[in-house]
């Protein structure tokens, strides 16, 4: 081996024909040492990088090849009172490492200070942690197999930026396939398991168009969980922003060196693309796994704490904690912003993903004065020729001051809409006074997005996600049951807007299970019929339960893994959900590009609300707090057939009593054909035939149920400006 000066760019370890170039940013270090290890984890060389260019330490080592294992030691002042935490006794991970080998063991040697010392983090620890640290692995990125292009399931006229026709399916890589008997045992719970034909068949038959994966960048389990025998199952504790998580690699690849880890992930992406399914990553750039001042030193803290983290200006010993996880990455620093941008581009250009969901995204938009829609991170994304063209989804909140920013992200971004979640839950639970809010959320939350020129696709509608109750638990538990987390049931949300309908937990009582199943169907139907982009939590389509745990972040066990054993109930719900997705794809008016509103002119698309008597909603109707019934008509043209106008009529009864509804009378419509009734629970595979109804007919909806009717306009609606049926309904017909 021969060390030469090398180059400051690109950052990380870059393989060339002669060896490997290493480059590491640190603005305040006094010395940087490159440590090389053999296959048995023994340090075989420690090379000081002498050359520094614009605060980047770099050097080239000839003779090294792919599979080389390495880490860094960085020397400098250990002065926490002014923000410096250098400790040359700690082996550090390269922030740009594409692959890690080995696992982090919980041990006091990972901490820069002495455990139990009266001065806490102001003390200094001389223990060496190298034998308990993973090693970075050099990979060859030049000879990777090509990734299959995405098979576009939509019209070619759709903009590649449009999410409007998407159906997102949020899943956990391990939990999705871990118990699937149709997936080979060595592939279960791995990237290969998600790309397995059995997994693809489920996703394709369901009809989803995108999977949103919980964090797959290398993460670690916090010490307090390890000490309780638990793990960070969800993965929101990232330490390697370029490396795929080791535990999701097939065992043969996990134990080997080279680019196998990258290829397994890319093969998964290829398989999903071949099935017409996009891959969206849930990414955690708001904080790292190093915690607060008493947390471990794995990487950034020891490389340049003052640069990588937001510290209190008056007391830089302490971290600003807008994330609730102990620290906050400092995206105002150009090198930290560069790290995030380089990481995002890597996952798109090399790993083939189609977009990102940003955890606690308000943190990413924070400047010194607080959240700013014109923050450097947003500006960097918007001008980037790669990242400005992928899916961008924000979790629009953090716990810092002014952290709730739903509706405030830039054009081109979509946002998780928790107001949609809570409103739909409360409406179907039967809460009073929900009609105006429910209608607004169903409409795509135009009050939040339209004012800024954004489209309905800006709203990611969901009823459940990884964080909270599953759909089945939402209708089975009134209270959380998180005792298994070891925090005396203090963790997790206290207000879930859930109900147990008379019995807490699972039950075999037929009337109760029928009501719960109907409520699941009601909420799923609402989700897929709403304007905006629906997101389905994996397992909700088969009635998965976490037994009332609404914060299963540390439950890496069957409580979180999907149960693939089939029964009549799970098959019925799966079939029902797949049918809903087919209906959404069949009727373009459910995915309007722009916001549509009530209009007296039926020649334009419309979304119009009616009371259960079939009359247009008035201000007085909207103010009836005890009313839990509502109807609406959504109309529009078939995109492929200009002039072919259709309408869908949805009737909602969230009351605990049956209610009589009258179908509205609209110009150009003769009769309505029933498409779906959530009060029905046919055996799996059984078809149901419904009677057509003339407009103005009356019918009774069962308590807590929903119906969908379809009609095609028989003639061109009036464009004269004369009062239409929306203002003056025609005479009522008779049902038949």
C-alpha positions in Angstrom: 0.0 0.0 0.0 1.2 3.5 -0.8 -0.5 6.7 0.4 -0.6 9.7 -1.8 -2.5 13.0 -1.6 -5.5 11.9 -3.6 -8.5 14.2 -4.3 -11.1 16.0 -2.2 -13.9 14.9 -4.4 -16.0 12.9 -4.4 -16.5 12.4 -0.7 -16.3 8.9 0.7 -14.3 6.0 -0.6 -14.0 5.8 -4.4 -12.5 2.9 -6.2 -10.4 3.4 -9.3 -8.0 1.3 -11.3 -5.0 2.0 -9.0 -6.7 1.8 -5.6 -9.1 3.8 -3.5 -9.5 7.5 -2.9 -10.7 8.6 0.6 -12.2 12.0 1.4 -13.7 13.1 4.7 -15.1 16.5 5.7 -14.1 18.0 9.1 -13.8 21.7 9.6 -12.3 21.6 13.2 -10.2 18.4 13.3 -6.5 18.6 14.0 -5.8 15.2 12.4 -7.6 12.5 10.5 -6.5 8.8 10.4 -7.6 6.2 8.0 -7.8 2.8 9.6 -7.7 -0.3 7.5 -8.9 -3.8 8.7 -8.5 -7.3 7.5 -11.3 -9.9 7.2 -10.9 -10.9 10.8 -11.5 -7.3 12.0 -7.8 -6.7 12.9 -6.5 -3.2 12.2 -3.6 -3.7 9.7 -2.8 0.0 9.0 -3.4 3.5 10.4 -2.6 6.1 7.8 -2.7 9.9 8.6 -4.3 11.9 5.8 -1.9 14.8 5.5 -3.6 16.8 2.7 -6.6 19.1 3.4 -8.5 21.0 0.8 -11.4 23.3 1.8 -11.9 21.4 5.0 -11.9 18.0 3.3 -9.2 15.6 4.4 -8.2 13.3 1.6 -5.7 10.6 0.4 -5.3 7.9 -2.1 -4.2 4.4 -1.2 -2.9 2.3 -4.0 -3.4 -1.4 -4.1 -6.7 -1.5 -2.4 -9.7 -3.2 -4.0 -13.5 -3.6 -3.5 -14.2 -5.3 -0.2 -11.6 -3.3 1.7 -12.8 -2.6 5.2 -12.0 0.8 6.9 -13.0 3.4 9.4 -11.7 6.8 10.7 -10.2 8.2 13.8 -10.4 12.0 14.1 -8.3 14.0 16.5 -9.1 17.4 17.8 -10.2 19.2 21.0 -12.6 17.5 23.4 -14.3 20.6 24.6 -18.1 20.0 24.9 -18.7 23.4 26.4 -17.8 25.0 23.1 -19.3 22.2 21.0 -16.2 20.0 20.2 -16.3 16.2 21.0 -13.3 14.8 19.2 -11.9 11.6 20.7 -9.2 9.7 18.7 -9.9 6.6 20.7 -13.2 6.1 18.8 -13.4 4.4 15.5 -15.9 6.3 13.3 -18.0 5.4 10.4 -17.6 7.2 7.1 -20.8 9.3 6.5 -20.5 8.3 2.8 -20.0 4.5 3.4 -22.0 2.5 0.8 -21.8 -0.6 2.8 -21.2 -1.6 6.5 -20.1 -4.9 7.8 -20.8 -6.0 11.4 -23.1 -4.7 14.1 -22.8 -2.1 16.8 -22.7 -3.7 20.3 -24.0 -1.7 23.2 -20.9 -0.9 25.2 -19.5 2.0 27.2 -16.5 2.3 24.8 -18.8 3.9 22.2 -19.2 7.0 24.4 -16.8 9.9 24.4 -17.1 10.4 28.1 -16.7 8.1 31.2 -19.8 6.3 32.3 -20.7 7.2 35.9 -18.4 10.2 36.1 -19.6 13.1 38.2 -18.9 15.5 35.3 -20.9 13.3 32.8 -20.0 14.3 29.3 -17.4 16.8 30.4 -15.2 13.8 31.3 -13.1 12.0 28.7 -13.1 8.3 27.9 -9.9 6.5 26.7 -11.5 3.2 25.9 -11.1 2.0 22.3 -14.3 0.9 20.6 -12.9 -0.6 17.3 -13.7 -4.2 18.0 -17.3 -3.4 18.7 -17.9 -1.2 15.7 -19.0 -2.1 12.2 -16.5 -1.5 9.5 -17.1 0.5 6.3 -16.7 -1.5 3.1 -15.4 -0.2 -0.3 -17.7 -1.1 -3.1 -17.4 -1.2 -6.9 -20.2 0.9 -8.4 -18.9 0.6 -12.0 -20.2 -2.9 -12.9 -23.6 -3.1 -11.5 -26.5 -4.9 -13.3 -29.0 -2.5 -14.9 -32.2 -1.8 -13.0 -35.5 -2.6 -14.9 -37.4 0.6 -15.9 -40.7 1.2 -14.3 -43.7 -0.2 -16.2 -46.0 2.8 -16.2 -49.5 1.6 -15.2 -51.1 5.0 -16.1 -51.8 7.0 -19.2 -48.7 8.2 -21.0 -50.3 11.7 -20.9 -49.8 11.8 -17.1 -46.9 13.9 -16.0 -44.1 11.9 -14.4 -44.4 14.3 -11.4 -48.1 13.5 -10.9 -49.0 11.3 -7.9 -52.7 11.7 -8.6 -53.3 8.2 -9.9 -51.1 6.6 -7.3 -52.1 4.2 -4.6 -49.4 4.0 -1.9 -48.8 1.0 0.3 -46.7 1.6 3.4 -44.8 -1.5 4.5 -41.9 -2.7 6.6 -39.4 -4.7 4.6 -39.0 -7.4 7.3 -42.5 -7.5 8.6 -44.1 -7.8 5.1 -42.5 -11.2 4.2 -41.2 -12.6 7.4 -44.1 -15.0 7.9 -45.1 -15.6 4.3 -44.8 -19.4 3.7 -44.7 -18.8 -0.1 -41.4 -17.0 0.2 -38.3 -19.1 0.6 -37.1 -19.1 4.2 -33.7 -17.5 3.4 -35.5 -14.6 1.6 -38.1 -13.9 4.2 -37.8 -10.5 6.0 -35.1 -9.4 3.5 -35.0 -7.1 0.4 -35.1 -10.3 -1.6 -38.3 -11.3 0.2 -40.0 -8.1 -1.0 -38.9 -8.7 -4.5 -40.0 -12.4 -4.4 -42.8 -13.5 -6.9 -45.1 -14.3 -4.0 -44.8 -10.7 -2.6 -45.2 -9.2 -6.1 -48.3 -11.3 -6.7 -50.0 -9.9 -3.6 -49.1 -6.3 -4.4 -50.2 -6.7 -8.1 -53.5 -8.4 -7.2 -54.2 -5.7 -4.6 -53.6 -3.0 -7.3 -51.2 -0.7 -5.4 -48.9 1.4 -7.6 -46.1 2.4 -5.1 -44.6 0.9 -2.0 -43.4 3.2 0.7 -40.7 1.4 2.7 -40.0 2.2 6.4 -36.4 3.2 6.8 -33.9 0.9 5.0 -30.8 3.1 5.4 -28.5 1.6 8.0 -29.9 2.2 11.5 -29.0 1.0 15.0 -31.0 0.1 18.1 -30.8 2.5 21.0 -29.0 1.3 24.1 -32.1 1.6 26.3 -33.9 -0.8 24.0 -31.0 -3.3 23.9 -30.9 -3.3 27.6 -34.6 -4.3 27.7 -34.1 -7.0 25.1 -35.9 -5.0 22.4 -34.9 -3.6 19.1 -35.7 -0.5 17.0 -38.0 -2.3 14.6 -39.2 0.7 12.6 -35.7 2.0 11.9 -36.0 5.7 12.6 -32.5 5.8 14.1 -30.2 6.2 11.0 -26.4 6.2 11.1 -25.5 5.4 7.5 -27.3 7.5 4.8 -25.8 5.6 1.9 -25.7 2.0 3.2 -28.7 -0.5 3.0 -29.6 -1.9 6.4 -27.5 -5.0 7.1 -30.3 -7.0 8.7 -32.4 -6.8 5.5 -29.7 -8.5 3.4 -29.9 -12.2 2.7 -27.5 -14.1 5.0 -25.1 -15.2 2.2 -24.8 -11.5 1.1 -24.6 -10.2 4.6 -21.5 -12.3 5.3 -19.8 -11.5 2.0 -17.9 -8.4 0.9 -18.2 -6.4 -2.3 -21.3 -5.0 -4.0 -23.8 -7.9 -3.2 -25.7 -5.7 -0.7 -26.2 -3.0 -3.4 -27.2 -5.6 -6.0 -29.8 -7.3 -3.7 -31.5 -3.9 -3.1 -31.4 -3.0 -6.8 -32.8 -6.4 -7.7 -35.7 -5.8 -5.4 -36.3 -2.4 -7.1 -36.1 -4.1 -10.6 -38.6 -6.7 -9.6 -41.0 -4.0 -8.3 -40.5 -1.9 -11.3 -41.3 -4.8 -13.5 -44.6 -5.2 -11.7 -45.4 -1.5 -12.3 -44.8 -0.5 -8.7 -42.7 2.5 -7.7 -40.4 2.4 -4.7 -40.5 5.3 -2.2 -38.1 5.4 0.8 -38.9 6.7 4.2 -35.8 8.7 5.0 -34.5 10.2 8.3 -32.4 13.2 7.6 -33.6 15.2 10.6 -31.5 13.5 13.3 -29.0 10.7 13.7 -28.5 7.7 15.9 -26.0 9.5 18.1 -28.6 11.0 20.5 -28.0 13.9 22.8 -24.9 15.0 24.8 -25.0 11.7 26.7 -25.4 9.6 23.5 -22.8 7.5 21.8 -20.1 8.6 19.3 -20.5 6.6 16.1 -19.7 9.0 13.3 -20.7 12.7 13.0 -20.3 13.6 16.7 -16.6 12.5 16.5 -15.9 13.8 13.0 -17.1 17.4 13.6 -19.9 17.8 16.2 -20.0 21.6 15.8 -20.7 21.4 12.1 -23.1 18.4 11.8 -25.5 19.3 14.6 -27.6 22.2 15.7 -26.3 23.3 19.1 -27.7 25.9 21.5 -26.0 29.2 20.5 -25.5 30.2 24.2 -24.7 26.7 25.5 -23.2 24.6 22.7 -22.7 21.7 25.1 -26.4 21.0 24.5 -28.2 19.9 21.3 -31.3 21.6 19.9 -33.9 18.8 20.0 -36.6 19.7 17.5 -36.9 16.0 16.6 -37.5 14.5 20.0 -34.6 12.1 19.4 -31.9 14.0 21.1 -30.3 15.9 18.3 -31.0 17.7 15.0 -28.9 17.7 11.9 -27.7 21.1 10.9 -28.9 21.4 7.3 -27.9 25.1 7.3 -24.3 24.0 7.0 -23.3 23.6 3.4 -21.4 20.3 3.9 -24.3 18.7 5.8 -26.7 19.8 3.2 -24.3 18.4 0.6 -24.3 15.1 2.5 -28.1 14.9 2.3 -28.3 15.9 -1.3 -25.6 13.4 -2.3 -27.4 10.7 -0.4 -30.7 11.4 -2.1 -29.2 11.4 -5.5 -27.3 8.1 -4.8 -30.6 6.3 -3.9 -32.2 7.6 -7.1 -29.3 7.3 -9.6 -27.6 4.2 -8.3 -30.2 2.3 -6.2 -33.1 3.2 -8.6 -35.7 4.4 -6.2 -38.6 6.7 -7.3 -39.0 9.1 -4.4 -38.8 9.8 -0.7 -41.0 10.3 2.3 -39.2 12.7 4.7 -39.6 11.9 8.4 -40.2 15.0 10.5 -39.7 17.2 7.4 -40.4 20.4 9.2 -36.9 20.0 10.7 -35.4 20.0 7.2 -36.9 23.4 6.5 -35.6 25.0 9.7 -33.4 28.0 9.5 -32.1 30.0 12.5 -35.4 31.9 12.7 -37.6 28.7 12.4 -39.4 26.9 9.6 -39.0 28.6 6.2 -40.6 27.4 2.9 -37.7 29.1 1.2 -35.1 27.2 3.3 -31.9 26.1 1.7 -32.9 22.4 1.6 -36.1 23.2 -0.4 -34.2 25.4 -2.7 -31.5 22.8 -3.3 -34.2 20.2 -4.1 -36.2 22.4 -6.5 -33.1 23.3 -8.7 -31.7 19.8 -8.7 -32.1 18.1 -12.1 -32.5 14.7 -10.5 -34.3 15.2 -7.3 -36.8 17.8 -8.6 -38.3 15.0 -10.7 -38.9 12.3 -8.1 -41.7 11.8 -5.6 -41.3 14.2 -2.6 -43.6 13.5 0.4 -43.3 15.4 3.7 -44.3 14.4 7.2 -45.1 18.0 7.8 -44.3 18.4 11.5 -41.7 18.1 14.2 -41.8 18.8 18.0 -40.0 22.1 17.8 -41.5 25.6 18.0 -43.9 26.2 15.1 -43.2 22.6 14.0 -46.7 21.8 12.7 -46.6 22.9 9.0 -49.3 21.0 7.2 -50.0 22.8 3.9 -46.9 24.9 4.0 -44.5 22.9 1.9 -43.4 24.1 -1.6 -45.1 23.3 -4.8 -44.1 19.9 -6.1 -44.3 18.4 -2.6 -47.0 16.2 -1.2 -47.7 15.9 2.6 -49.0 13.3 5.0 -52.4 14.7 5.9 -53.1 13.9 9.6 -56.2 16.1 9.6 -57.7 13.8 7.0 -56.8 10.8 9.2 -58.4 12.2 12.3 -61.5 13.6 10.6 -62.4 10.3 8.8 -61.9 8.4 12.1 -64.1 10.8 14.0 -66.8 10.9 11.3 -67.2 7.2 11.2 -67.0 6.9 15.0 -70.1 9.1 15.1 -68.7 12.3 16.6 -71.0 15.2 16.4 -70.5 18.3 14.2 -68.2 16.6 11.7 -70.0 17.2 8.4 -68.1 20.4 7.2 -64.7 19.1 8.2 -65.4 15.7 6.6 -66.5 17.2 3.4 -63.4 19.4 3.3 -61.0 16.5 3.8 -62.9 14.3 1.3 -62.5 17.1 -1.2 -58.7 16.9 -1.0 -58.2 19.5 1.7 -58.4 22.4 -0.7 -58.3 24.8 2.3 -54.8 23.7 3.0 -53.3 23.4 -0.4 -55.2 25.2 -3.2 -54.4 28.7 -2.0 -50.7 28.1 -2.9 -51.5 26.8 -6.4 -51.1 23.2 -5.3 -53.2 20.3 -6.6 -55.2 17.6 -4.8 -52.2 15.2 -5.1 -50.5 17.4 -2.5 -52.7 15.6 0.1 -51.5 12.1 1.1 -54.7 10.8 2.6 -54.4 8.0 5.2 -56.4 6.6 8.0 -53.7 4.4 9.5 -49.9 4.3 9.2 -47.1 2.5 11.0 -47.4 5.0 13.8 -50.7 4.2 15.6 -53.4 1.6 15.6 -53.9 -0.7 12.6 -57.3 -0.4 10.9 -58.6 -3.5 12.8 -57.4 -2.2 16.1 -59.0 1.2 15.4 -62.4 -0.6 15.5 -61.5 -3.0 18.3 -59.8 -0.9 21.0 -60.8 2.3 22.8 -57.4 2.6 24.6 -53.8 1.8 23.7 -52.2 -1.4 25.1 -48.4 -0.8 24.9 -47.3 -2.7 27.9 -44.9 -4.9 25.8 -42.8 -1.8 25.1 -41.6 -1.7 28.7 -42.7 1.9 29.3 -45.7 1.3 31.6 -48.0 2.1 28.7 -47.0 5.8 28.8 -45.7 5.8 25.2 -47.9 6.3 22.1 -50.8 8.5 21.4 -53.6 8.8 24.0 -56.3 10.1 21.6 -56.7 7.8 18.7 -60.3 8.6 17.8 -61.0 4.8 18.0 -63.8 2.8 19.5 -64.4 -0.8 20.6 -68.2 -0.8 20.1 -68.8 -2.4 23.5 -65.9 -4.8 24.0 -62.2 -4.0 24.4 -60.1 -6.2 22.1 -60.8 -9.2 19.9 -64.1 -10.9 20.1 -66.0 -13.8 18.5 -69.4 -12.2 19.0 -71.0 -12.2 15.6 -72.9 -8.9 15.7 -69.8 -7.1 17.0 -67.4 -8.6 14.5 -69.9 -7.7 11.7 -70.1 -4.1 12.8 -66.3 -3.8 13.1 -65.8 -5.3 9.6 -68.4 -2.8 8.2 -66.5 0.1 9.8 -63.3 -1.1 8.2 -65.1 -1.2 4.9 -66.5 2.3 5.5 -63.2 3.8 6.2 -61.4 2.0 3.3 -64.1 3.1 0.9 -63.8 6.7 2.1 -60.1 6.6 1.7 -60.1 5.3 -1.9 -63.0 7.6 -3.0 -61.5 10.8 -1.7 -59.7 13.4 -3.8 -56.0 13.3 -3.1 -53.6 10.3 -2.9 -54.6 7.3 -0.8 -52.0 5.5 1.4 -52.8 2.1 2.7 -51.0 0.5 5.7 -49.7 -3.0 4.9 -51.9 -5.6 6.6 -55.0 -3.4 6.8 -56.3 -5.2 3.7 -56.4 -8.5 5.6 -57.4 -7.2 9.1 -53.9 -7.3 10.7 -54.0 -6.5 14.5 -51.2 -5.5 16.8 -53.4 -6.3 19.8 -53.9 -2.7 20.7 -50.3 -1.6 20.6 -50.3 1.9 18.9 -46.6 2.4 19.1 -45.0 -0.9 18.0 -41.7 0.7 17.1 -39.8 -1.9 19.2 -41.9 -5.0 18.5 -39.8 -7.1 16.0 -42.1 -10.1 16.5 -45.3 -11.6 15.1 -47.3 -8.7 16.7 -45.9 -6.5 13.9 -45.2 -9.1 11.2 -48.1 -9.7 8.7 -50.0 -12.9 9.3 -50.4 -14.6 5.9 -52.7 -17.3 7.2 -56.0 -17.0 5.3 -59.5 -17.2 6.6 -62.9 -16.0 5.3 -62.7 -12.7 7.0 -59.3 -11.8 5.7 -60.1 -13.0 2.2 -63.3 -10.9 2.1 -61.5 -7.8 3.2 -58.7 -8.3 0.8 -61.1 -8.8 -2.1 -63.1 -5.7 -1.0 -60.0 -3.6 -0.9 -58.7 -4.7 -4.3 -62.2 -3.9 -5.7 -62.0 -0.4 -4.3 -58.6 0.2 -5.9 -60.1 -1.1 -9.2 -63.0 1.4 -8.8 -60.5 4.2 -8.2 -58.6 3.4 -11.4 -61.9 2.9 -13.4 -63.3 6.4 -12.6 -60.9 9.3 -13.4 -63.1 11.8 -11.5 -61.8 10.3 -8.3 -58.3 11.6 -9.3 -58.9 15.0 -10.7 -55.8 17.0 -11.6 -57.2 20.2 -10.2 -59.6 21.0 -7.4 -63.2 20.8 -8.5 -66.0 22.7 -6.8 -69.8 23.0 -6.8 -71.0 24.6 -10.0 -74.4 25.5 -11.4 -73.1 24.5 -14.8 -73.1 20.7 -15.2 -70.9 21.0 -18.3 -67.8 21.2 -16.0 -66.6 18.6 -13.5 -68.2 19.0 -10.1 -68.3 17.7 -6.5 -71.6 18.5 -5.0 -73.0 17.8 -1.6 -76.6 16.8 -0.7 -78.5 16.1 2.4 -80.1 12.6 2.8 -83.4 14.0 1.5 -81.6 14.5 -1.9 -81.6 18.3 -1.7 -78.4 20.4 -2.0 -76.7 21.2 1.3 -77.4 24.6 2.7 -75.6 26.5 5.4 -78.3 25.3 7.8 -77.7 21.7 6.9 -73.9 22.1 7.4 -74.6 23.5 10.9 -76.7 20.5 12.1 -74.2 19.1 14.6 -76.2 15.9 15.3 -76.6 15.0 11.7 -74.3 12.1 10.7 -75.6 11.6 7.1 -74.4 13.1 3.8 -74.4 12.5 0.1 -72.3 13.7 -2.7 -72.1 13.5 -6.5 -68.7 13.6 -8.2 -68.8 14.1 -12.0 -66.4 14.3 -14.8 -65.5 13.1 -18.3 -63.7 9.9 -19.1 -60.2 11.0 -20.1 -60.0 8.6 -23.0 -63.5 9.6 -24.3 -64.2 13.2 -24.6 -67.8 14.0 -24.1 -68.5 10.8 -22.2 -69.6 12.1 -18.8 -70.1 10.0 -15.7 -71.1 10.6 -12.2 -70.7 8.8 -8.9 -73.1 9.2 -6.0 -71.9 8.4 -2.5 -74.2 8.2 0.4 -72.8 8.1 3.9 -74.6 7.0 7.1 -72.3 7.3 10.1 -75.3 7.2 12.5 -75.9 4.3 14.8 -79.4 3.9 13.3 -80.6 3.1 9.8 -81.5 6.2 7.8 -83.7 6.8 4.7 -81.9 8.5 1.8 -83.4 10.0 -1.4 -81.3 9.9 -4.5 -80.7 13.4 -5.9 -82.3 14.3 -9.3 -79.8 15.7 -11.8 -80.2 16.9 -15.3 -79.1 14.4 -17.9 -79.3 11.3 -15.6 -82.1 8.8 -15.8 -81.1 6.0 -13.4 -78.3 5.1 -10.9 -76.6 1.7 -10.9 -75.3 0.5 -7.5 -71.6 -0.4 -7.4 -71.0 -1.1 -3.8 -72.7 -1.3 -0.4 -70.5 -1.6 2.7 -73.4 -3.1 4.6 -73.0 -6.3 2.5 -70.5 -8.9 3.5 -70.6 -11.5 0.7 -68.6 -14.7 0.9 -65.2 -14.3 -0.7 -65.5 -14.6 -4.5 -69.3 -14.3 -4.5 -70.8 -11.7 -6.9 -73.7 -9.5 -5.9 -76.2 -8.0 -8.2 -77.8 -4.7 -7.2 -81.0 -3.1 -8.6 -80.8 0.1 -10.6 -82.7 3.0 -9.2 -84.4 5.9 -10.9 -83.3 9.3 -9.7 -85.4 10.6 -6.9 -85.9 7.1 -5.5 -85.7 6.4 -1.8 -83.8 3.7 0.0 -82.6 2.8 3.5 -79.0 2.6 4.5 -78.1 0.4 7.4 -76.5 2.0 10.5 -72.9 2.9 9.9 -72.8 2.1 6.2 -72.0 3.6 2.8 -73.3 3.1 -0.7 -71.9 4.0 -4.1 -74.0 4.5 -7.2 -72.9 5.2 -10.8 -74.7 7.0 -13.7 -73.8 8.1 -17.2 -75.2 11.3 -18.5 -77.6 10.6 -21.4 -77.4 14.0 -22.9 -75.1 17.0 -22.8 -75.9 19.1 -19.7 -77.1 22.6 -20.0 -74.5 25.3 -20.6 -77.0 28.2 -20.7 -76.5 29.4 -17.2 -80.2 28.6 -16.4 -80.7 27.0 -13.0 -79.7 23.4 -13.1 -80.6 20.4 -11.1 -78.0 21.3 -8.5 -80.2 24.3 -7.7 -83.6 23.0 -8.5 -83.9 19.2 -8.4 -86.3 17.6 -10.9 -89.3 15.5 -9.9 -88.5 12.4 -8.0 -88.9 9.1 -9.7 -89.8 5.7 -8.4 -87.5 2.9 -7.5 -87.6 -0.3 -9.3 
